[in-house]
């Protein structure tokens, strides 16, 4: 609590400097509400949340993922990703192209799910910075996420870029994006 001032300062800096901002609202930011953080959402190049968080943010019980994606994107972020646990992830880009990517198959049963969303989001952002499309970046994020849950804690199972690329090259045929 009490970090709103800094969030707005970071947002102002991103806008004035041309830096790209990725936003993954946590419990506290969600409680603040969209009006308090409207500038943060609007300045974000990409925003990540899970389905339940999207419903809370939008104050709706709507479960149609396309409506949730559109509603979240209407807050201003150019790209939006909504995760839905074992159902995979959904994304909409700045051109309004929307798709679903299934969860990457667990190499073995998960030990703990701590850090799965953070691994997916941070990896996705890293690959966007490398110049890959949102679709290609998110697929790599989901691969990293599948391995983080194989260990206890949020960092131990993180993969190197080389290992992510190796797994991506050998990905199952059904691990692909489908248009919504």
C-alpha positions in Angstrom: 0.0 0.0 0.0 1.0 3.6 -0.5 2.8 2.9 -3.8 0.2 4.7 -6.1 2.4 7.8 -6.3 5.3 5.7 -7.6 3.2 3.9 -10.1 2.0 7.2 -11.5 5.6 8.5 -11.6 6.8 5.4 -13.5 3.9 5.8 -15.9 4.7 9.5 -16.5 8.4 8.6 -17.0 7.4 5.9 -19.5 5.2 8.3 -21.4 7.8 11.1 -21.5 10.8 8.9 -22.3 9.1 6.7 -24.8 9.8 3.6 -22.7 7.5 0.7 -23.1 5.5 -0.4 -20.0 4.3 -3.9 -19.1 1.7 -4.0 -16.4 0.6 -7.1 -14.4 -1.7 -5.7 -11.7 -1.6 -7.4 -8.4 -4.2 -7.6 -5.6 -3.4 -4.1 -4.4 -3.6 -2.5 -7.8 -6.8 -4.3 -8.6 -8.3 -3.1 -5.3 -7.4 0.5 -6.3 -9.7 0.2 -9.2 -9.4 1.2 -12.9 -10.1 4.9 -12.3 -7.1 5.3 -10.0 -4.9 3.4 -12.4 -6.4 4.5 -15.8 -3.1 6.2 -16.8 -1.1 3.0 -16.1 -3.4 0.9 -18.2 -3.5 3.5 -21.0 0.3 3.8 -21.0 0.9 0.0 -21.1 2.3 -1.7 -24.1 1.1 -5.0 -22.7 -1.1 -6.0 -19.7 -1.3 -9.4 -18.1 -3.9 -10.9 -15.7 -5.8 -14.1 -15.2 -9.5 -14.6 -16.0 -10.7 -14.0 -12.4 -8.7 -10.9 -12.1 -10.1 -9.6 -15.4 -13.6 -10.2 -14.1 -12.8 -8.3 -10.9 -11.1 -5.4 -12.7 -14.0 -5.1 -15.1 -16.6 -5.6 -12.3 -18.4 -8.4 -14.2 -19.2 -12.0 -13.9 -18.9 -12.3 -17.7 -17.1 -15.5 -18.7 -16.8 -14.9 -22.5 -13.1 -14.6 -23.0 -13.5 -12.4 -26.1 -15.6 -9.9 -24.2 -13.1 -9.9 -21.3 -10.2 -9.4 -23.7 -12.0 -6.5 -25.4 -13.0 -5.0 -22.0 -9.5 -5.1 -20.6 -8.0 -3.8 -23.8 -10.5 -0.9 -23.7 -8.7 0.3 -20.6 -5.9 1.4 -22.9 -3.2 -1.3 -23.1 -2.2 -1.9 -26.7 -1.8 -5.7 -26.1 -3.7 -7.8 -23.5 -3.1 -11.3 -22.3 -5.5 -13.2 -20.1 -4.4 -16.5 -18.6 -7.0 -19.2 -17.7 -5.1 -21.9 -15.8 -5.3 -25.3 -17.5 -7.3 -23.7 -20.4 -4.2 -21.8 -21.5 -3.9 -18.1 -22.4 -5.8 -15.7 -24.6 -4.4 -12.6 -26.2 -5.5 -9.6 -28.3 -3.0 -7.4 -30.0 -3.0 -3.8 -31.0 -4.5 -4.7 -34.4 -7.4 -6.5 -32.7 -6.2 -10.0 -33.7 -7.2 -12.4 -30.9 -6.2 -16.0 -30.3 -5.9 -18.8 -27.8 -2.8 -20.8 -27.0 -3.3 -24.0 -25.0 -1.2 -24.7 -21.9 2.1 -26.2 -22.8 2.0 -29.9 -21.7 3.4 -30.4 -18.3 6.6 -32.5 -18.6 5.6 -34.2 -15.3 2.9 -33.4 -12.7 3.3 -29.9 -11.3 4.9 -29.6 -7.8 3.7 -26.0 -7.1 2.2 -23.3 -9.3 3.9 -20.4 -7.6 5.5 -18.1 -10.2 3.7 -19.6 -13.3 2.0 -16.4 -14.3 5.1 -14.3 -13.6 7.3 -16.7 -15.6 4.9 -16.5 -18.5 4.6 -12.7 -18.4 8.3 -11.9 -18.0 9.3 -14.4 -20.7 6.7 -13.0 -23.1 8.0 -9.5 -22.5 11.6 -10.6 -23.0 10.8 -12.1 -26.3 8.7 -9.1 -27.4 11.9 -7.0 -26.7 13.8 -9.4 -28.9 11.4 -8.5 -31.7 9.1 -11.6 -31.8 5.4 -11.3 -32.3 3.0 -11.4 -29.3 1.9 -14.9 -30.4 5.4 -16.3 -30.7 6.5 -14.5 -27.5 3.6 -15.9 -25.5 4.2 -19.4 -26.6 7.7 -19.2 -25.2 6.3 -17.7 -22.0 4.0 -20.7 -21.6 6.9 -23.1 -22.1 8.8 -21.4 -19.3 5.8 -21.4 -17.1 5.3 -25.2 -17.6 8.8 -25.7 -16.2 8.6 -23.3 -13.3 5.8 -25.4 -11.8 8.1 -28.4 -11.7 10.0 -26.9 -8.8 9.2 -25.2 -5.5 9.3 -21.5 -5.7 9.1 -18.9 -8.4 12.6 -19.1 -9.8 14.2 -22.5 -9.5 12.5 -24.0 -12.6 13.1 -21.0 -14.9 14.7 -22.0 -18.2 17.5 -20.4 -20.2 16.7 -18.8 -23.5 18.6 -21.7 -25.2 16.4 -24.3 -23.4 13.2 -22.4 -24.3 14.2 -22.4 -27.9 15.1 -26.1 -27.9 11.6 -26.9 -26.4 9.9 -24.5 -28.8 11.6 -26.3 -31.8 10.3 -29.7 -30.4 6.9 -28.4 -29.3 3.9 -30.7 -29.8 1.9 -30.1 -33.0 -1.2 -29.0 -31.0 0.7 -26.4 -29.1 -0.2 -23.5 -31.5 -2.3 -20.4 -31.6 -5.8 -20.6 -32.9 -7.7 -17.5 -33.9 -10.7 -16.5 -31.7 
